[in-house]
Each structure stands twice: as C-alpha cells, then as structure tokens.
C-alpha cells in the first residue's frame, strides 16, 4: 500500500473502532469505492493492536483493579463489584466468540458488500436513535448483572456483520436495558478488550501461514496512528456523550447509508 493509504486506513480504524458507526464497514469501503487494494491481514491485525493499546491505556487503572480483584476472588475468595465486572466481561464475550467460529467464514464470503453495509448502517442507526430517546437511562455500571451482560454479549455477535458496529450494537443493547449513556459506553469499551484479543489471536494464527513479506514500516505506522486516534476518540466520546447523546452518530449513519444506497441505485 502507499503511505497515504496506510495513513488514511489507520486513522479510520482509530476513529471508528469505538464510535457507534462501524470500523469494519469503513475499512471495507475504500477498496469498494476507491479501488484501493485490500489492506491485508497483517495490517488489519496491526490497526486492531493499536485500538487495543488505546483502550487498555485509557482504562489502565480500572483494568488493574479488575484484574487484582478477580485474582483475589480466585485464590482468596474475596469477591467485590470489580471482580464481578471482570467475570461479566468474560461471560459477555462468549457469544461473539462462538458466533465467529460458526459463521465467520460465511460472513466473510457473503456479507461484505456495499448493499449489506448500507442496510445495516441504516437499520442499526435507527435502532440506536430509538433507544437513546426512549431508554430510561437509570442504571449505572455498578448495577450491571448477568442477564444484562448476556444480552449485551448476544447483541455483540451481530457486529460480525459489517456495518452493524460492535460499539454501536452493544451501546444500543445497554441503553435498551435501561443503563445510562456512560455505563453503556464504558461497558462497551471494556468489552472490546477480550473481543479484540480473541480476534487478533485468531487473525495472528492465520497470518503465520501466509507467505507474504510483511511491510514493517506500514505495520508500525498503522499501530501508532490507530492507537493515538482511538485513545482520543474514547476520551472525547466519554466526555461528551451525556451532552450530545447518540443522535449525531445516528444522523451520520443515516447519511452514509443513504449515500451508499444511491451508489447502488446509480450503479444498477
């Protein structure tokens, strides 16, 4: 890839991974609309590593508390709200992991088209808007329970379909269950950590079998740019979400989906 393409795709990943607008769709669209070459598996792994570094860095203090609390519960029987949150995050990850194993190949082969992206962008955008307006938003992160974690985890499996948005669908599910915007967003971002680790490990195993030469300059540039932009996105999203709500992202999704629909109509 050319440097400008590496720069642009890394920024896209960093900006869209944690916003409710679908990073997978935005990474597919440049090749579909601009004729750019596929970024390749190595680069895909790299930009996701950048996103992982960003979220782990941003929530580093919370992650330390969660990890130490889970450790204390395992070996000393000392349970608290932090250890419970840690187990809830692991529990909520199982559905998307199982769905990826069962349906990943089918989705990769049949559901990466502009038509699918346009439909999911619009449908799940509208759903996000409805729950943001109608949800009670009374529950906090401390009130997260096993039922809620499982339902959010089940919704996350839908994010395997490009255009759905992993953060978008998990935030939508949390808002629909009555959680406030901060709780919905923070649980979604923390839930990204095991998901990205699992996805990265799976893609990394695939990468081992690829004979292609790795462009290390592109890899490190992709990691760095996606990490910086993802960190900034998390920070500003959490700072502004109570003030601006989800409607700016809903309108963006509707405009993007409408634009893609016009491309399909004009190209038919």
VENJOZI-V609403 format. One record per backbone hydrogen bond with DSSP energy under -1.0 kcal/mol. NH is the residue of the N-H (numbers start at 1). CO is the residue of the C=O. E is the energy in kcal/mol with one decimal. If there is no record, write none. Layout:
nh	co	e
NH	CO	E
NH	CO	E
//
This chain:
nh	co	e
6	2	-2.2
7	3	-2.8
8	4	-2.3
9	5	-2.7
10	6	-2.3
11	7	-2.0
12	8	-2.2
13	9	-2.3
14	10	-2.4
15	11	-2.7
16	12	-2.1
17	13	-1.9
21	19	-2.3
26	22	-1.4
27	23	-1.9
28	24	-1.4
29	25	-2.2
32	28	-1.6
33	29	-3.5
34	30	-2.1
36	30	-1.4
44	40	-1.8
45	41	-2.5
46	42	-2.1
47	43	-2.5
48	44	-1.4
49	45	-2.0
50	46	-2.0
51	47	-1.9
52	48	-2.3
53	49	-2.7
54	50	-1.9
55	51	-2.1
56	52	-2.4
57	53	-2.1
58	54	-2.6
59	55	-2.2
60	57	-1.1
63	59	-2.9
64	60	-2.1
65	61	-1.9
66	62	-2.7
67	63	-2.8
68	64	-2.5
69	65	-2.2
70	66	-2.4
71	67	-2.4
72	68	-2.3
73	69	-2.1
74	70	-2.4
75	71	-2.2
76	72	-2.1
77	73	-1.1
78	72	-1.3
79	77	-1.0
84	80	-2.1
85	81	-1.7
86	82	-1.9
87	83	-2.2
88	84	-2.3
89	85	-2.2
90	86	-1.8
91	87	-2.9
92	88	-2.5
93	90	-1.0
97	93	-1.8
98	94	-2.6
99	95	-2.6
100	96	-2.3
101	97	-1.7
102	98	-2.1
103	99	-3.1
104	100	-1.6
107	103	-2.6
108	104	-2.4
109	105	-1.8
110	106	-2.5
111	107	-2.2
117	113	-2.1
118	114	-2.9
119	115	-2.2
120	116	-2.7
121	117	-2.4
122	118	-1.9
123	119	-2.9
124	120	-2.0
126	122	-2.5
127	123	-2.0
128	124	-1.9
129	125	-2.1
130	126	-2.3
131	127	-2.3
132	128	-2.0
133	129	-1.5
134	130	-2.8
135	131	-2.4
138	178	-1.9
139	178	-2.7
143	140	-1.5
144	141	-2.0
149	145	-2.5
150	146	-2.3
151	147	-2.4
152	148	-2.7
153	149	-2.4
154	150	-2.6
155	151	-2.1
156	152	-1.8
158	155	-1.4
159	156	-1.5
160	157	-1.5
161	158	-1.9
164	161	-1.9
169	165	-2.7
170	166	-1.9
171	167	-2.4
172	168	-2.3
173	169	-2.2
174	170	-2.3
175	171	-2.7
176	172	-2.4
177	173	-1.4
178	175	-1.5
179	174	-2.3
180	139	-2.8
184	180	-2.7
185	181	-2.6
186	182	-2.7
187	183	-2.4
188	184	-1.8
189	185	-2.5
190	186	-2.5
191	187	-2.3
193	190	-1.2
195	191	-1.2
196	192	-3.1
197	193	-2.2
198	194	-2.4
199	195	-2.8
200	196	-3.0
201	197	-2.4
202	198	-2.4
203	199	-2.6
204	200	-2.4
205	201	-2.1
206	202	-1.7
207	203	-2.1
208	204	-1.4
210	207	-1.5
216	214	-1.3
219	215	-1.9
220	216	-2.6
221	217	-2.0
222	218	-2.5
223	219	-2.4
224	220	-2.4
225	221	-2.5
226	222	-2.2
227	223	-2.1
228	224	-2.3
229	225	-2.4
230	226	-2.1
231	227	-2.3
232	228	-2.1
233	229	-2.2
234	230	-2.5
235	231	-2.3
236	232	-2.5
237	233	-2.6
238	234	-2.3
239	235	-1.7
240	236	-1.8
241	237	-2.1
244	240	-2.9
245	241	-2.2
250	246	-1.9
251	247	-2.9
252	248	-1.8
253	249	-2.3
254	250	-2.4
255	251	-2.5
256	252	-2.8
257	253	-3.0
258	254	-2.5
259	255	-2.4
260	256	-2.3
261	257	-2.0
262	258	-2.0
263	259	-1.8
264	260	-2.0
265	261	-2.4
266	262	-2.7
267	263	-1.7
//
